[in-house]
Amino acid sequence: MRDVVITGVGAVTPLGVGARALHERWTAGECGIVDGEAPCAEYEATDHFSRKESRRSDRFTQLALVAAAEAVAEAGWLEDGLPVAPDRAGSIIGTGIGGVSTLLGNYKSLLEGGQVGPLAVPLMMGNAGAAAVAMKYDLEGPAFGVMSACAAGTNAIGVALRAIQHGEADVLLAGGSEAALHPLTRAAFGALEALSELGISRPFDARRDGFVMGEGAGVLVLEAGDVARARGARILGTLSGYGSTCDAHHLTAPREDGRRAAAAITIALADAGFDPTAIDYVNAHGTSTPLNDAAETAALKSALGQHAYEIPVSSTKSAIGHLLGAAGAVEAVATVLALRDRVAPPTIGLEEPGAGLDLDYVPGQARAMSVPDGRSARAISTSFGFGGHNAVLCLEAA
Amino acid sequence: MSTITNEAVEKTVIEALISFGAEPDEVTPETELTTLDIDSLDLAELSQIVDDEYGVTMKSSDVSKIKTVGDIVAVIVAKA
């Protein structure tokens, strides 16, 4: 089986435009949540797109394109061009919702007696991000969206891993994107009592009362190791394993025992060939909802055993809120950079862990990651979505 | 509905194409649509604008032979 390496990462998040902004600001303990929500406030469409391009893309597609542009530039594709023939390259971009603002804007127009424009469908469709990225970079191989709610970004990266391993493609842009900060989604998640009424994201804390909705995108350049090495690409890390399961239990609530989430972790570790004790860090899903953080803690203990207590576990959502279908992709980007720098960023806002939540959640400040001599730093990144979708990636620094 | 004159329709069409992202100083009756990066989705939007403004319905079969900005104007005026 071919190895799959990461040669570029890109992100647009509430902590700024750029993967480094995310990594450095989160590590420094900065939080991008403002008034109970986490928009990409530093993103300006006019910085990146012509008027025509802006009109032809929903915000979620724009965020995906900006993240992809950063990742592609880092991978050296801008100077060197696409490293393989176009039909050996593709894009797999997950989203939880797709172009909901486009959909609702057109519906509003219809109700008011106006027209529904010809751009309504191509902008709102959930695969628009993948399609736009493929068009931008002339990727003629596999290109599609992935939908598994808040696990979508992670599933997209996992599916991309398989596609390269099995020879469907040699290079893929993979990730997730979401731009669903809209009164309807606020009301809808609010009706589920999933959102924090206090507007505070503090995963694993006793006072946690729900997630804070955010928006953003994360994209990784994944390449077959042989392709990347042959062209002398700078390799950031290795995508070593992937596991995907379903709770088959409840539309929104996770299994309390985290049994199938644990199974996804175990499958991902086995796929990577890693013993559970050979993991140095966990980038947790850590949503700040009462149910997730308890079930996830149970899953980590179940899958990693005693080792779960011995490694740092932190949640990116403490710094940027919950990016829904983009969350797993952005967290994969953050994990790659954390592994590179051997730093475990903090779970911001965590002061008093909830009952039974007794892992090392890195409260307060970032900490150096302890890595055994003789090998690179390794992590798992977990994502869980409404519908009971569990997806886990194993990542390793170069 | 606005009265259909060549001048009025030309103004409507040019304004629409600019709103779609065409460069204002490039849009003349003689400009070819490919030069302006105007494609079938833009023409579908333009059809809605023309329908709203003049009550003229342009179908995709009407626009299939269009090459220039002036061609669009001619099709609309001819259908009035």
Interface residues (C-beta under 8 A of the other chain):
Chain A: S50 R51 K52 E53 R55 R56 Q115 G117 P118 L119 P122
Chain B: F20 G21 A22 D37 L41 A44 E45 Q48 D52
